[in-house]
Amino acid sequence: MPDGCSIRAIWIFSNFDAVIFSRRFPVVERRWRTACKTENDRCTSDDITSSVSPVLPNDSELAAAFVERKKREGSAHGFGIRVIQSSEGSDSWIDDPITRHIIGLHVKKEEGSSIFIWPLILNIKSHYSILVLPLVEPHHIKHYASLCRRSDCGSAIGAESSLSSLLLDLPSITGAFVVALAIGDVITGDVVEPDVLVSSSPSVGGLLDSLTGSIGISGISARAKPVPSPSTSGTPSSNTVAGALNSDVPRPLDKDALRSFISSSMPFGTPLDLSYTNIFSIKVNGFSSSDLPPADVKQPAWKPYLYKGKQRVILTIHEIINAAMYDRDEIPDKISVSGQVNCRAELEGLPDVSFPLAGSNKARIEGLSFHPCAQVPEHGVDKQAVMFSPPLGNFVLMRYQAICASGPPVKGFYQLSMVSEDKGAFLFKLCLMEGYKAPLCMEFCTVTMPFPRRRIVSFNGTPSIGTVSTTEHSVEWKILASGRGLLGKSMEATFPGTIRFAPWQIQRLHSSSSVTASVEEVDSDVEAESASNVVNIEEFLMEKMSKDLPPVELEEPFSWQAYNYAKVSFKILGASLSGISVDPKSVSIYPAVKAPVEFSTQVTSGDYILWNTLDKCPSVAPEKI
């Protein structure tokens, strides 16, 4: 069987566990039946894993097996680890969290026999559950079935007979994940492309750019704006997408659009181009003789038709910085940067674009991945270069993980001391952008103190800078408001105050009555609707618990809600924090064309957490050498 990814079948379930769409690929199934015959003829054992089924179950049989697994495993995703409820032969028996996303089903046939289907890629999106079955070798399924019956728990590092080693041998599973995610985006209308940013005024470079950059902070020049993908007039509107995502009502499944997407993106079960924008544009516009490249040039799958119009290249580095700030001698602070290079190349024909990544030697990159259109030649530690044949529209050229080249953009400490059961005194002492110079500019900065399990009755405090607002369960401190940037200098900010909460006893009574009511509501729902809504019940209970349970009843050490913390949100423009950059003058295009190159950067906060210095906090013990 050749390498690559081929899809045997796709199923989509509603939130009532009914199959509302299915698609099988006969060409791939013929290959599967041939492989099964060869494997079964070779095998002589009577063991249950010695034979595999050459045929797929029908939709009703698969739906019954899916419901049975949800009951056995507690939810659609399952436990993921071996627990008391786990039974031998189930996914959770393997004791690996990946089994929450790569599942197996024991399907009972109408004639009384049973078959085992694996690997099914599960993607739950909105109100739908999507199952994608890729083509693997029959002996891989036997290997997984044997892992489900091992007496030992978990996978030893480096062990040959582990689930990790099995999955590493199956690249088709990675392709099936991409298919499942793409189908989820199509049926929910979530087809948003990555943003690229450009300045509304032209860039002339050099000293003038530096001067106008500083002027722009005062609001005189225009800020960078996101540029939408140059999709055709037939692409779905953003209003339709937003409505589909924000509505609690399930979006009606457009089966015709889904069939069209599957037929075009994976003909005969082989994924070629899973870009919904490309597929939709081809369907709307078709082709003309002017869209075809020269006969001696091979047109890549990711560029189904050629661009016509004004030429330019736009590159944007978008980084997200995550941090855990402890302000303790025994626990070091943790800072990490995850970034991506977004691109849009409006270039006629099929040119190649190449450029070196400036600053990659200082960035201490820990991981890199590239778009399929990119070629990465041999490079040294001090030089990273990339060459690519760009597709249409906005796309992510590269993703990376790196260590922050500078210090933390926001550092300091947060202290909260409970002077009584219902009253606390807190203190913030922060320093923003220490050691950062122009052109780095912090556009805004906000600190939020969440108290999801305590209701705020009163609050008193005045910060040294900024404004404060409160809700029932949080205090928000806007240090820098949008439009008032911090450029080329640092700033210190302090915020002392007191906060009073509603008494514990009232909350406990409210909590227990709420949980009891919730369970009664859930029980009545189960009796009325049947036990098929396990996922909805699980999510409902978790939501009610997160709202009503006081923290003294929560002993889970890995839950954020067991600790006091503050979360920092900010945006920084002007340069990346990893040190990675692109020099527009170093971007080359072949064949040579006159096309301006625009470059911008944007850094936003992810989980940037200030843990309470005076209370317990979660941390990872350092590895002993």
C-alpha positions as CSV (number, residue, x, y, z in Angstrom):
1,M,0.0,0.0,0.0
2,P,1.6,3.3,-1.0
3,D,2.4,6.1,1.5
4,G,0.4,9.2,1.9
5,C,-3.2,9.9,3.1
6,S,-6.3,8.3,1.7
7,I,-9.7,8.5,3.3
8,R,-12.0,5.5,3.5
9,A,-15.1,7.2,4.9
10,I,-16.5,10.3,6.6
11,W,-19.5,10.5,9.0
12,I,-21.1,13.5,10.6
13,F,-23.3,13.1,13.7
14,S,-25.9,15.6,15.0
15,N,-26.0,16.4,18.7
16,F,-28.7,13.7,18.9
17,D,-26.1,11.1,17.8
18,A,-27.8,10.5,14.5
19,V,-25.8,10.2,11.3
20,I,-26.9,13.2,9.2
21,F,-24.2,12.8,6.5
22,S,-21.8,10.1,5.3
23,R,-19.5,9.6,2.4
24,R,-17.6,6.5,1.4
25,F,-14.8,6.3,-1.2
26,P,-15.1,3.1,-3.3
27,V,-11.6,3.5,-4.8
28,V,-10.0,3.5,-1.4
29,E,-12.3,0.7,-0.2
30,R,-11.1,-1.6,-3.1
31,R,-7.5,-1.1,-1.9
32,W,-8.6,-1.9,1.7
33,R,-10.4,-5.1,0.7
34,T,-7.3,-6.2,-1.3
35,A,-5.1,-5.6,1.7
36,C,-7.5,-7.4,4.0
37,K,-7.6,-10.4,1.8
38,T,-3.8,-10.6,1.8
39,E,-3.6,-10.2,5.6
40,N,-6.4,-12.6,6.4
41,D,-5.0,-15.3,4.1
42,R,-1.6,-15.0,5.8
43,C,-3.1,-15.2,9.3
44,T,-4.1,-18.6,10.7
45,S,-4.6,-17.7,14.4
46,D,-8.1,-17.8,16.0
47,D,-7.4,-14.8,18.1
48,I,-9.9,-12.0,17.9
49,T,-7.3,-9.7,16.5
50,S,-6.2,-12.1,13.7
51,S,-8.8,-10.9,11.1
52,V,-10.1,-7.6,10.0
53,S,-13.4,-6.7,8.3
54,P,-13.2,-6.0,4.6
55,V,-16.4,-4.0,4.6
56,L,-17.6,-0.9,6.5
57,P,-20.8,-0.9,8.7
58,N,-23.9,0.9,7.6
59,D,-24.8,4.2,9.2
60,S,-27.2,2.8,11.8
61,E,-24.7,0.2,13.0
62,L,-22.0,2.8,13.3
63,A,-24.3,5.2,15.2
64,A,-25.2,2.5,17.7
65,A,-21.5,1.8,18.3
66,F,-20.8,5.5,18.7
67,V,-23.6,5.9,21.3
68,E,-22.4,2.7,23.1
69,R,-18.9,4.1,23.3
70,K,-20.1,7.4,24.8
71,K,-22.0,5.5,27.5
72,R,-19.0,3.3,28.3
73,E,-16.4,6.1,28.1
74,G,-18.4,8.8,29.8
75,S,-18.5,11.2,26.8
76,A,-17.8,11.4,23.1
77,H,-14.2,12.0,23.7
78,G,-13.9,9.5,26.4
79,F,-11.8,9.4,29.6
80,G,-8.4,9.4,27.8
81,I,-6.7,7.7,30.8
82,R,-7.4,4.4,32.6
83,V,-9.9,4.9,35.3
84,I,-12.1,2.5,37.4
85,Q,-14.8,2.6,34.7
86,S,-12.4,1.6,32.0
87,S,-12.9,-1.8,30.5
88,E,-10.5,-4.1,28.8
89,G,-10.6,-3.5,25.0
90,S,-11.7,0.1,25.3
91,D,-9.7,3.2,24.2
92,S,-9.2,4.5,27.8
93,W,-7.6,1.1,28.7
94,I,-4.5,2.2,26.8
95,D,-4.1,5.1,29.2
96,D,-3.1,7.7,26.6
97,P,-5.0,11.1,26.2
98,I,-4.6,10.9,22.4
99,T,-7.4,8.3,22.5
100,R,-9.8,11.2,23.2
101,H,-9.2,12.2,19.5
102,I,-8.3,8.9,17.8
103,I,-10.9,6.4,18.8
104,G,-12.0,2.9,17.9
105,L,-15.5,1.5,17.7
106,H,-16.7,-2.1,18.3
107,V,-19.6,-2.3,15.8
108,K,-22.2,-5.1,16.2
109,K,-23.5,-6.3,12.8
110,E,-27.1,-7.2,12.3
111,E,-26.3,-10.8,11.8
112,G,-24.7,-10.9,15.3
113,S,-21.0,-10.6,14.5
114,S,-18.8,-7.8,15.6
115,I,-16.1,-5.8,13.8
116,F,-13.6,-3.3,15.0
117,I,-13.1,0.1,13.2
118,W,-9.9,2.1,13.9
119,P,-8.5,4.8,13.6
120,L,-11.4,7.1,13.6
121,I,-10.4,10.8,13.9
122,L,-13.0,12.6,16.1
123,N,-13.5,16.3,15.7
124,I,-16.4,17.9,17.7
125,K,-17.3,21.3,16.2
126,S,-20.3,23.3,17.3
127,H,-23.3,20.8,17.5
128,Y,-21.7,18.2,15.2
129,S,-19.3,15.3,15.7
130,I,-17.1,14.5,12.7
131,L,-15.5,11.0,12.2
132,V,-12.9,10.5,9.5
133,L,-11.5,7.1,8.8
134,P,-8.1,7.1,7.0
135,L,-6.6,4.1,5.2
136,V,-4.0,2.2,7.3
137,E,-2.5,-1.3,7.0
138,P,-4.6,-4.1,8.6
139,H,-1.7,-5.1,10.8
140,H,-1.8,-1.6,12.4
141,I,-5.4,-2.2,13.5
142,K,-4.4,-5.5,15.0
143,H,-1.5,-3.8,16.8
144,Y,-3.9,-1.3,18.3
145,A,-6.4,-4.0,19.3
146,S,-3.7,-5.8,21.2
147,L,-2.7,-2.6,23.0
148,C,-6.3,-2.3,24.2
149,R,-5.9,-5.6,26.0
150,R,-2.6,-5.1,27.7
151,S,-2.5,-5.6,31.4
152,D,0.0,-2.9,32.1
153,C,-1.0,0.8,32.1
154,G,0.4,3.6,30.0
155,S,3.3,3.6,27.5
156,A,6.9,3.3,28.5
157,I,9.3,5.9,26.9
158,G,11.0,4.4,23.9
159,A,9.0,1.2,24.0
160,E,8.4,-0.4,20.6
161,S,4.9,-1.7,21.4
162,S,3.5,1.7,22.4
163,L,0.7,3.8,20.9
164,S,3.2,6.6,20.2
165,S,5.4,4.4,18.1
166,L,2.4,3.1,16.2
167,L,1.1,6.6,15.4
168,L,4.6,7.7,14.3
169,D,4.3,5.0,11.6
170,L,1.0,6.3,10.3
171,P,1.3,9.7,8.6
172,S,-2.2,9.2,7.2
173,I,-3.6,10.0,10.6
174,T,-2.1,13.5,10.5
175,G,-3.8,14.0,7.1
176,A,-7.1,12.7,8.5
177,F,-6.9,15.3,11.3
178,V,-6.5,18.1,8.7
179,V,-9.5,16.7,6.8
180,A,-11.6,16.6,10.0
181,L,-10.7,20.1,10.9
182,A,-11.4,21.4,7.4
183,I,-14.9,19.7,7.3
184,G,-15.7,21.2,10.7
185,D,-14.8,24.7,9.4
186,V,-17.0,24.2,6.3
187,I,-20.1,23.0,8.1
188,T,-19.9,25.7,10.8
189,G,-18.9,28.5,8.3
190,D,-15.7,29.1,10.2
191,V,-13.5,29.8,7.2
192,V,-11.6,32.9,8.4
193,E,-8.1,33.3,7.0
194,P,-5.1,34.7,8.9
195,D,-4.7,38.4,9.0
196,V,-2.0,40.4,7.3
197,L,-1.4,44.0,8.4
198,V,-0.5,46.9,6.2
199,S,-0.1,50.6,6.8
200,S,-2.7,52.8,5.1
201,S,0.2,55.2,4.2
202,P,3.1,54.1,1.9
203,S,6.4,53.2,3.5
204,V,9.5,54.9,2.2
205,G,12.0,53.3,4.7
206,G,15.0,54.7,6.5
207,L,15.0,57.7,8.8
208,L,11.6,59.0,7.6
209,D,9.9,55.8,8.7
210,S,11.4,56.1,12.2
211,L,10.2,59.7,12.5
212,T,6.7,59.0,11.2
213,G,6.5,55.9,13.4
214,S,6.9,58.0,16.5
215,I,4.5,60.6,15.2
216,G,1.9,57.9,14.6
217,I,1.9,57.0,18.2
218,S,0.3,60.4,18.9
219,G,-2.4,59.5,16.5
220,I,-1.3,61.7,13.5
221,S,-0.6,59.0,11.0
222,A,-2.8,56.0,10.3
223,R,-2.3,52.7,12.1
224,A,-1.8,49.4,10.5
225,K,-5.0,47.7,9.4
226,P,-5.8,44.1,8.8
227,V,-6.2,43.2,5.1
228,P,-8.9,40.8,4.1
229,S,-8.1,37.9,1.8
230,P,-8.6,38.8,-1.9
231,S,-11.3,36.3,-2.3
232,T,-13.7,36.6,-5.1
233,S,-17.2,38.1,-5.0
234,G,-18.7,34.7,-4.5
235,T,-17.1,33.9,-1.1
236,P,-19.4,33.7,1.9
237,S,-19.9,36.9,3.8
238,S,-18.4,37.6,7.2
239,N,-21.9,38.3,8.5
240,T,-22.9,34.8,7.6
241,V,-19.9,33.3,9.3
242,A,-20.3,35.4,12.4
243,G,-24.0,34.5,12.7
244,A,-23.2,30.8,12.4
245,L,-20.5,31.0,15.1
246,N,-22.4,33.1,17.6
247,S,-25.8,31.4,17.4
248,D,-26.7,28.7,19.9
249,V,-29.0,27.2,17.3
250,P,-27.3,24.6,15.1
251,R,-26.4,25.9,11.7
252,P,-28.3,23.9,9.1
253,L,-26.0,21.5,7.3
254,D,-25.7,22.4,3.7
255,K,-25.2,18.9,2.3
256,D,-24.8,20.1,-1.3
257,A,-22.0,22.5,-0.4
258,L,-20.3,19.8,1.7
259,R,-20.5,17.2,-1.1
260,S,-19.1,19.8,-3.5
261,F,-16.2,20.6,-1.2
262,I,-15.4,16.9,-0.6
263,S,-15.5,16.0,-4.3
264,S,-13.3,18.9,-5.2
265,S,-10.8,18.8,-2.3
266,M,-10.4,15.0,-2.0
267,P,-11.4,13.3,-5.3
268,F,-11.5,9.5,-5.0
269,G,-10.6,9.9,-1.3
270,T,-7.2,11.5,-1.7
271,P,-6.9,15.0,-0.1
272,L,-5.4,17.5,-2.6
273,D,-6.4,21.0,-1.6
274,L,-8.4,21.5,1.6
275,S,-8.6,25.3,1.2
276,Y,-12.2,26.2,1.2
277,T,-11.4,29.6,-0.4
278,N,-9.7,28.0,-3.3
279,I,-12.4,25.4,-3.8
280,F,-15.2,28.0,-3.6
281,S,-13.4,30.4,-6.0
282,I,-13.0,27.6,-8.6
283,K,-16.6,26.7,-8.3
284,V,-17.8,30.3,-8.8
285,N,-15.3,31.5,-11.4
286,G,-14.2,28.4,-13.2
287,F,-11.3,28.7,-15.6
288,S,-10.4,30.5,-18.8
289,S,-7.5,30.1,-21.2
290,S,-5.9,33.2,-19.6
291,D,-5.8,31.4,-16.3
292,L,-3.5,28.6,-17.5
293,P,0.2,28.8,-17.0
294,P,2.7,28.1,-19.8
295,A,2.8,24.5,-20.9
296,D,6.3,23.9,-19.6
297,V,5.3,25.1,-16.0
298,K,3.7,22.8,-13.5
299,Q,0.8,24.5,-11.6
300,P,0.7,23.6,-7.9
301,A,-2.5,22.4,-6.3
302,W,-2.5,25.3,-3.8
303,K,-2.8,27.8,-6.7
304,P,-5.7,26.7,-8.8
305,Y,-5.9,29.9,-10.9
306,L,-3.5,32.8,-11.5
307,Y,-3.7,36.3,-10.0
308,K,-4.3,39.3,-12.2
309,G,-3.8,42.9,-11.0
310,K,-1.6,45.2,-9.1
311,Q,1.3,43.2,-7.6
312,R,2.6,43.3,-4.0
313,V,3.8,41.1,-1.2
314,I,2.7,41.5,2.4
315,L,4.4,39.8,5.3
316,T,3.2,39.9,8.9
317,I,4.8,38.4,12.0
318,H,2.3,37.7,14.7
319,E,3.6,36.4,18.0
320,I,1.8,35.4,21.1
321,I,3.7,35.5,24.4
322,N,2.7,33.3,27.3
323,A,4.2,33.8,30.8
324,A,3.9,32.5,34.4
325,M,5.3,35.2,36.7
326,Y,5.9,34.0,40.3
327,D,8.2,36.6,41.8
328,R,9.7,33.8,44.0
329,D,13.3,32.8,44.5
330,E,12.5,29.1,44.5
331,I,10.3,29.2,41.3
332,P,11.7,30.8,38.2
333,D,9.5,32.8,35.9
334,K,8.5,31.1,32.6
335,I,8.2,33.0,29.3
336,S,7.6,31.5,25.9
337,V,6.8,32.9,22.5
338,S,4.8,31.2,19.7
339,G,4.7,32.9,16.4
340,Q,3.7,32.7,12.8
341,V,4.6,34.5,9.6
342,N,1.4,35.3,7.7
343,C,1.7,36.2,4.0
344,R,-0.2,37.4,1.0
345,A,1.5,37.5,-2.3
346,E,-0.4,39.2,-5.1
347,L,1.9,38.2,-7.9
348,E,1.0,37.3,-11.5
349,G,2.1,34.0,-12.9
350,L,3.8,31.3,-10.8
351,P,6.9,33.1,-9.3
352,D,9.1,31.9,-6.5
353,V,9.6,34.2,-3.5
354,S,12.6,33.8,-1.1
355,F,14.0,35.7,1.8
356,P,16.3,35.1,4.9
357,L,14.9,35.3,8.4
358,A,16.8,38.0,10.1
359,G,17.6,37.5,13.8
360,S,17.1,33.8,13.8
361,N,20.5,33.3,15.3
362,K,19.4,35.3,18.4
363,A,15.9,34.0,18.6
364,R,16.7,30.6,19.9
365,I,14.0,28.9,17.9
366,E,12.8,25.7,19.4
367,G,10.5,24.4,16.7
368,L,9.7,25.2,13.1
369,S,7.0,24.2,10.6
370,F,6.2,25.4,7.1
371,H,3.4,25.6,4.6
372,P,3.5,22.9,2.0
373,C,4.4,25.5,-0.6
374,A,7.7,26.3,1.1
375,Q,11.1,24.8,0.5
376,V,13.7,25.2,3.2
377,P,17.3,24.6,2.0
378,E,20.1,23.5,4.1
379,H,21.0,26.2,6.7
380,G,23.2,26.8,9.6
381,V,22.5,27.9,13.1
382,D,23.0,31.6,12.2
383,K,21.0,31.6,9.0
384,Q,17.4,30.5,8.2
385,A,16.1,31.1,4.7
386,V,12.9,30.1,3.0
387,M,11.7,29.9,-0.6
388,F,8.1,29.4,-1.6
389,S,5.7,29.4,-4.5
390,P,2.8,31.4,-2.8
391,P,-0.8,30.3,-3.0
392,L,-3.7,32.7,-3.4
393,G,-5.0,34.7,-0.5
394,N,-3.8,35.0,3.1
395,F,-1.9,32.0,4.4
396,V,0.4,31.0,7.3
397,L,3.9,30.6,5.7
398,M,5.7,29.5,8.9
399,R,5.0,28.7,12.5
400,Y,7.6,28.6,15.3
401,Q,8.2,28.3,19.0
402,A,11.0,30.5,20.5
403,I,12.4,31.9,23.7
404,C,11.8,35.6,24.3
405,A,14.9,37.5,23.3
406,S,14.3,40.3,25.7
407,G,13.0,40.4,29.2
408,P,9.3,40.2,30.0
409,P,7.3,43.2,28.7
410,V,5.3,43.3,31.9
411,K,7.1,42.3,35.1
412,G,6.5,42.8,38.8
413,F,4.3,41.1,41.4
414,Y,0.7,40.7,42.5
415,Q,-0.1,40.1,46.2
416,L,-3.5,39.3,47.7
417,S,-3.8,38.6,51.4
418,M,-7.2,37.7,53.0
419,V,-7.4,39.7,56.2
420,S,-10.6,38.0,57.0
421,E,-12.8,35.3,55.4
422,D,-14.6,37.9,53.3
423,K,-12.1,40.8,53.0
424,G,-8.8,40.9,51.2
425,A,-6.0,43.5,50.6
426,F,-4.1,43.4,47.4
427,L,-1.1,45.2,45.9
428,F,0.3,45.4,42.3
429,K,3.7,46.7,41.5
430,L,4.5,46.5,37.8
431,C,7.0,47.7,35.3
432,L,6.1,48.0,31.7
433,M,8.5,47.8,28.7
434,E,11.6,47.9,30.8
435,G,14.7,47.6,28.5
436,Y,12.5,48.0,25.4
437,K,13.4,50.7,22.9
438,A,11.8,52.2,19.8
439,P,10.3,51.1,17.5
440,L,8.7,48.7,20.0
441,C,5.4,50.3,21.2
442,M,2.9,48.9,23.7
443,E,-0.5,49.9,22.3
444,F,-2.6,48.9,25.4
445,C,-2.3,47.0,28.6
446,T,-5.0,45.7,30.9
447,V,-4.7,43.6,34.1
448,T,-7.7,41.5,35.3
449,M,-8.2,39.9,38.7
450,P,-10.8,37.2,38.2
451,F,-12.8,35.7,41.1
452,P,-15.1,33.2,39.5
453,R,-16.2,31.6,42.8
454,R,-16.6,34.8,44.9
455,R,-19.1,37.6,44.4
456,I,-17.6,41.0,44.9
457,V,-19.6,43.2,47.2
458,S,-17.4,46.3,47.4
459,F,-14.0,47.5,46.2
460,N,-11.7,50.3,47.2
461,G,-8.4,51.3,45.6
462,T,-6.8,53.9,43.4
463,P,-4.0,53.0,40.9
464,S,-1.0,55.3,40.2
465,I,-2.1,55.3,36.5
466,G,-5.1,54.2,34.5
467,T,-8.7,53.4,35.3
468,V,-10.5,50.7,37.2
469,S,-13.8,48.9,36.6
470,T,-15.5,46.0,38.4
471,T,-18.1,43.3,37.8
472,E,-19.6,40.8,40.2
473,H,-16.6,38.4,39.7
474,S,-13.7,40.5,38.5
475,V,-11.7,43.7,38.8
476,E,-10.2,45.2,35.6
477,W,-7.3,47.7,35.7
478,K,-6.7,49.5,32.4
479,I,-3.1,50.8,32.7
480,L,-2.8,51.9,29.0
481,A,-6.0,52.5,27.0
482,S,-6.1,52.0,23.3
483,G,-4.7,55.0,21.5
484,R,-2.2,56.0,24.2
485,G,0.9,54.0,23.3
486,L,4.1,53.6,25.3
487,L,7.0,54.0,23.0
488,G,10.8,54.0,23.7
489,K,10.4,54.2,27.5
490,S,9.4,52.2,30.5
491,M,6.7,52.9,33.0
492,E,6.0,51.8,36.6
493,A,2.5,51.3,37.9
494,T,1.3,50.5,41.4
495,F,-2.2,49.6,42.5
496,P,-3.0,49.0,46.2
497,G,-6.6,48.3,47.3
498,T,-9.0,46.3,49.3
499,I,-11.9,44.1,48.2
500,R,-14.8,42.6,50.0
501,F,-16.7,39.4,49.0
502,A,-20.2,38.1,49.9
503,P,-20.1,35.8,52.9
504,W,-19.2,32.1,52.3
505,Q,-22.2,30.6,54.0
506,I,-24.7,32.3,51.6
507,Q,-22.6,31.1,48.7
508,R,-22.4,27.6,50.0
509,L,-26.2,27.4,50.4
510,H,-26.7,28.8,47.0
511,S,-24.1,26.5,45.6
512,S,-25.6,23.3,47.0
513,S,-29.1,24.3,45.9
514,S,-27.8,25.2,42.5
515,V,-26.0,22.0,42.0
516,T,-29.0,20.0,43.3
517,A,-31.3,21.8,40.9
518,S,-28.9,21.3,38.1
519,V,-28.8,17.5,38.7
520,E,-32.5,17.4,38.9
521,E,-32.8,19.3,35.6
522,V,-30.3,17.0,34.0
523,D,-32.1,13.9,35.3
524,S,-35.4,15.2,33.9
525,D,-33.7,15.9,30.6
526,V,-32.2,12.4,30.5
527,E,-35.6,10.9,31.1
528,A,-37.3,13.1,28.5
529,E,-34.7,13.0,25.7
530,S,-32.8,9.7,26.4
531,A,-29.3,9.0,27.5
532,S,-27.8,10.0,24.2
533,N,-27.0,13.6,25.3
534,V,-24.0,12.6,27.5
535,V,-21.8,15.4,26.1
536,N,-24.4,18.1,26.7
537,I,-25.0,16.9,30.3
538,E,-21.2,16.8,31.0
539,E,-20.7,20.4,29.7
540,F,-23.8,21.6,31.5
541,L,-22.7,20.3,34.9
542,M,-19.1,21.6,34.4
543,E,-20.5,25.1,33.6
544,K,-22.8,25.1,36.6
545,M,-20.0,23.9,38.9
546,S,-17.6,26.5,37.6
547,K,-20.1,29.2,38.4
548,D,-21.4,28.1,41.8
549,L,-18.8,26.0,43.7
550,P,-16.7,27.9,46.2
551,P,-12.9,27.4,46.0
552,V,-12.7,25.7,49.4
553,E,-14.6,22.7,47.8
554,L,-12.1,22.5,44.9
555,E,-9.0,20.5,45.7
556,E,-7.8,19.7,42.1
557,P,-4.2,20.9,42.1
558,F,-4.1,21.4,38.3
559,S,-7.1,23.6,38.1
560,W,-6.5,27.3,37.7
561,Q,-9.6,28.0,39.8
562,A,-7.9,26.7,42.9
563,Y,-5.5,29.6,42.9
564,N,-5.5,33.4,43.0
565,Y,-4.0,35.1,40.0
566,A,-4.2,38.1,37.7
567,K,-4.1,38.0,33.9
568,V,-2.3,40.6,31.8
569,S,-3.5,41.5,28.3
570,F,-1.5,43.7,25.9
571,K,-0.5,44.4,22.3
572,I,3.0,45.4,21.2
573,L,3.7,46.8,17.7
574,G,7.0,47.6,15.9
575,A,9.0,44.4,16.2
576,S,8.9,40.8,17.4
577,L,9.9,39.7,20.9
578,S,11.7,36.7,19.6
579,G,14.0,38.8,17.5
580,I,12.8,37.2,14.3
581,S,12.3,39.8,11.5
582,V,12.1,40.1,7.7
583,D,14.0,42.8,5.8
584,P,11.7,43.9,2.9
585,K,14.8,44.7,0.8
586,S,16.1,41.1,1.1
587,V,12.9,39.6,-0.4
588,S,13.6,38.4,-3.9
589,I,11.1,37.3,-6.5
590,Y,11.9,35.1,-9.5
591,P,11.2,35.9,-12.3
592,A,11.9,39.4,-11.3
593,V,8.9,41.8,-11.1
594,K,8.4,45.2,-9.7
595,A,6.3,44.6,-6.6
596,P,6.5,46.5,-3.3
597,V,7.1,44.4,-0.2
598,E,5.3,45.5,3.0
599,F,6.3,44.1,6.4
600,S,4.7,44.5,9.9
601,T,4.8,42.8,13.3
602,Q,2.3,42.4,16.0
603,V,2.7,40.8,19.5
604,T,-0.3,40.0,21.7
605,S,-0.5,38.3,25.1
606,G,-1.8,34.8,25.5
607,D,-1.9,33.4,29.0
608,Y,0.2,36.0,30.7
609,I,-0.3,35.2,34.4
610,L,0.8,36.9,37.6
611,W,0.4,34.4,40.4
612,N,-0.4,35.6,43.9
613,T,3.0,35.8,45.7
614,L,1.4,35.3,49.1
615,D,-0.6,32.2,48.2
616,K,-0.1,28.7,46.8
617,C,0.5,28.5,43.0
618,P,1.0,25.7,40.5
619,S,4.5,25.0,39.2
620,V,6.5,22.2,37.6
621,A,9.3,20.7,39.6
622,P,12.7,21.1,37.7
623,E,14.3,18.0,36.4
624,K,17.0,16.7,38.6
625,I,20.3,16.1,36.8
